[in-house]
Structure formats: C-alpha cells, structure tokens
Amino acid sequence: MERPWRPGSLLDRFAVALASLGAAIPAYWLGLFLILLFAVHLAWLPAMGARTSAHLVLPALTLGLGVAASLTRIIRSGLLEARGQPFLPAIRCRGVSKRHIEQNHVALHAIIPVITVFGLELAFLLEGAVMVEVIFGRPGLGGFLVHAIEARDFPKVQAVVLLTAVLFVTVNLITDLIYQLVDPRMGVRDA
C-alpha cells in the first residue's frame, strides 16, 4: 500500500498542486477573492478598515498564503533532495537512529534553500503590503506611499523607497548571517 506522505502519492500531488496554485495567484487577486468570499458572500469578516483584530484576518491571509505556498514547495524539494544524499545510507548502516538522521543531517541540508527563499519572501512582503493595504483600506506604509504618489509628493516617495531599500538590504544581511549560524562551513566568501 502506498503511504500518503511519499513523493508521487495522491496527497503529495494534491499538496504540490495547491502550493503551486497559491504561489501563482497574485496578492491583489487573492485579496479581492477573499473579500468576495468571506466578507460579501459569507459575511464572516469585515472587508476594510483597521478597528478590530477581525479586520486583520483577511490582509494577513492574503499576504501569508503566497509566502506559505512558496515555502511549502521549497521545503518539499529541499527535503527530497536532502533525503537523496549519497552519504545517508552509510550513516544508516552505522546504526544511527532515523530521528537523528532526519534532525541532524536531512534538516540541515534542506534548510539552506528555505532560509534563502524566506529571506526573499520577507523582503517582497513589503511590495505585497502596499497592494494589500490599498485593497483592504488599512493604514500603513503602503497607503502612505500611494497617497504620496497621488499628491506628487516626491520627497515622501523617495523616503519610502529609501526605507524599503534599507529594509531589503537588512533582511538579506540577516539571511546571510543565519546561513553561518546554520552551517558554519559557509565562510564569508560563500555568503
């Protein structure tokens, strides 16, 4: 009998298809779809504003689902690649427990691409936040930027662009530092 968590199983193919769909849907389209479903048709959540914590659910889902879909695909491929490493059978032959192998060898090999994509996704959340703030009528840096562009207030636009550039560089620097914490073999030249 085929195990449901194995690569190529029905559950695996469904999860890959769902993650691919989630990564392919733009944040603005997903936000509008979530408003239509949860605010208009089901009337469970408010569509716009920032008064209560319920107003935060749809924007957070809009931003988080795309990131979760991308990370799911990267984690899956990283784990499959790490489990196919040629040194793992030798470790198993030495009597090392499967749990130890998964935690100390497979996870460490699979985590590097996840860190890379997570760092990039955090930086690109700034871009998505602009659209999400406008769609859901939330106050924030995105709304501030849109109003500055509409008013042709170039110093404000430049300040927001400079701030996002600094945040982007900072996230990338932190990502490189995390590389060295996870895998000390990666020197300054590799990062």
C-alpha positions as CSV (number, residue, x, y, z in Angstrom):
1,M,0.0,0.0,0.0
2,E,1.3,3.5,-0.9
3,R,2.0,5.8,2.0
4,P,0.2,9.1,1.7
5,W,3.3,11.2,2.6
6,R,5.6,9.6,-0.1
7,P,6.6,11.6,-3.1
8,G,4.3,11.0,-6.0
9,S,1.4,9.9,-3.8
10,L,-2.1,11.3,-4.3
11,L,-1.7,13.5,-1.2
12,D,1.7,14.7,-2.3
13,R,0.5,15.6,-5.8
14,F,-2.5,17.5,-4.3
15,A,-0.3,19.4,-2.0
16,V,2.1,20.3,-4.8
17,A,-0.8,21.5,-7.0
18,L,-2.3,23.5,-4.2
19,A,1.1,25.1,-3.3
20,S,1.8,25.9,-7.0
21,L,-1.6,27.5,-7.3
22,G,-1.1,29.5,-4.1
23,A,2.3,30.7,-5.4
24,A,0.9,31.7,-8.8
25,I,-2.0,33.8,-7.6
26,P,-1.1,37.5,-7.3
27,A,-1.7,39.1,-3.9
28,Y,-4.2,41.7,-5.2
29,W,-6.3,39.0,-6.9
30,L,-6.3,36.8,-3.8
31,G,-7.2,39.7,-1.7
32,L,-10.2,40.5,-3.9
33,F,-11.2,36.8,-3.9
34,L,-11.1,36.6,-0.1
35,I,-13.1,39.8,0.2
36,L,-15.7,38.4,-2.1
37,L,-15.9,35.0,-0.3
38,F,-15.5,35.9,3.4
39,A,-16.9,39.5,3.5
40,V,-19.5,39.6,0.8
41,H,-20.9,36.0,0.4
42,L,-20.4,34.6,3.9
43,A,-20.3,37.9,5.8
44,W,-17.9,36.4,8.4
45,L,-15.2,39.0,8.3
46,P,-15.1,42.8,7.6
47,A,-13.7,43.8,4.2
48,M,-12.0,47.0,5.0
49,G,-10.7,49.0,8.0
50,A,-8.4,48.5,11.0
51,R,-10.6,48.9,14.0
52,T,-10.6,45.3,15.4
53,S,-8.5,42.2,15.2
54,A,-11.1,40.8,12.8
55,H,-10.0,43.4,10.3
56,L,-6.5,41.9,10.3
57,V,-7.5,38.4,9.2
58,L,-8.1,38.9,5.5
59,P,-5.0,41.0,4.9
60,A,-2.9,38.5,6.9
61,L,-4.3,35.6,4.9
62,T,-3.7,37.5,1.6
63,L,0.0,38.1,2.5
64,G,0.6,34.8,4.2
65,L,-0.9,32.3,1.8
66,G,1.5,33.3,-1.0
67,V,4.5,33.0,1.3
68,A,3.3,29.7,2.7
69,A,2.8,28.3,-0.8
70,S,6.3,29.2,-1.9
71,L,7.9,27.9,1.3
72,T,5.9,24.7,1.0
73,R,7.3,24.0,-2.4
74,I,10.9,24.8,-1.4
75,I,10.7,22.8,1.8
76,R,9.3,19.8,-0.1
77,S,12.0,19.9,-2.8
78,G,14.8,20.5,-0.2
79,L,13.7,17.6,1.9
80,L,13.5,15.3,-1.2
81,E,17.0,16.4,-2.3
82,A,18.4,16.0,1.2
83,R,16.9,12.5,1.6
84,G,18.6,11.5,-1.6
85,Q,22.1,12.4,-0.5
86,P,24.6,9.6,-1.0
87,F,26.1,9.6,2.5
88,L,22.7,8.8,4.2
89,P,22.9,5.0,3.6
90,A,26.3,4.9,5.2
91,I,25.0,6.7,8.3
92,R,22.1,4.3,8.5
93,C,24.5,1.4,8.3
94,R,26.3,2.7,11.3
95,G,23.1,2.3,13.4
96,V,22.2,5.9,13.7
97,S,18.5,6.4,14.5
98,K,16.2,7.6,11.8
99,R,15.2,10.6,14.0
100,H,18.8,11.6,14.5
101,I,19.4,11.4,10.7
102,E,16.3,13.5,9.9
103,Q,17.1,16.2,12.5
104,N,20.9,16.4,12.1
105,H,21.5,15.6,8.5
106,V,18.4,15.9,6.3
107,A,17.0,19.0,8.0
108,L,20.4,20.8,7.9
109,H,20.8,20.1,4.2
110,A,17.2,21.1,3.4
111,I,17.2,24.3,5.5
112,I,19.6,26.4,3.4
113,P,17.3,27.0,0.4
114,V,14.4,27.6,2.8
115,I,16.4,30.3,4.5
116,T,17.1,31.9,1.1
117,V,13.5,31.9,0.0
118,F,12.2,33.0,3.4
119,G,14.6,36.0,3.4
120,L,13.5,37.0,-0.1
121,E,9.8,36.5,0.7
122,L,10.2,38.7,3.8
123,A,11.7,41.4,1.6
124,F,9.0,41.0,-1.0
125,L,6.2,41.2,1.6
126,L,6.9,44.9,1.5
127,E,5.8,45.0,-2.1
128,G,2.7,42.9,-1.3
129,A,1.9,45.0,1.7
130,V,1.4,48.1,-0.5
131,M,-1.3,46.4,-2.5
132,V,-2.9,44.7,0.5
133,E,-3.1,48.0,2.4
134,V,-4.8,49.7,-0.5
135,I,-7.2,46.8,-1.2
136,F,-8.3,46.4,2.4
137,G,-8.2,50.1,3.3
138,R,-5.6,49.7,6.0
139,P,-3.4,52.5,7.2
140,G,0.3,51.9,6.8
141,L,3.4,52.4,4.7
142,G,1.7,51.2,1.5
143,G,-1.2,53.6,1.9
144,F,1.2,56.4,2.7
145,L,3.1,55.7,-0.5
146,V,0.0,55.6,-2.6
147,H,-1.2,58.9,-1.2
148,A,2.2,60.5,-1.7
149,I,2.3,59.3,-5.3
150,E,-1.2,60.7,-6.0
151,A,-0.2,64.0,-4.4
152,R,3.1,64.0,-6.4
153,D,5.0,64.5,-3.1
154,F,8.3,63.3,-4.3
155,P,10.3,63.6,-1.0
156,K,7.8,61.3,0.7
157,V,8.0,58.8,-2.2
158,Q,11.8,58.9,-2.0
159,A,11.7,58.4,1.7
160,V,9.5,55.3,1.4
161,V,11.7,53.9,-1.4
162,L,14.9,54.5,0.7
163,L,13.3,52.9,3.7
164,T,12.2,49.8,1.8
165,A,15.7,49.5,0.2
166,V,17.3,49.7,3.6
167,L,14.9,47.0,4.9
168,F,15.6,44.8,1.9
169,V,19.3,45.0,2.4
170,T,18.9,44.4,6.1
171,V,16.8,41.3,5.6
172,N,19.4,40.0,3.1
173,L,22.2,40.7,5.6
174,I,20.4,38.9,8.3
175,T,19.7,36.0,6.0
176,D,23.5,35.7,5.3
177,L,24.2,35.8,9.0
178,I,21.7,33.0,9.6
179,Y,23.5,30.9,6.9
180,Q,26.6,31.0,9.0
181,L,24.7,30.0,12.2
182,V,23.1,27.1,10.4
183,D,26.1,25.9,8.5
184,P,29.5,27.2,9.9
185,R,31.3,25.7,6.9
186,M,29.9,28.6,4.9
187,G,32.5,31.3,5.3
188,V,32.4,34.9,4.4
189,R,33.3,34.1,0.8
190,D,30.3,31.8,0.4
191,A,27.6,34.1,1.8
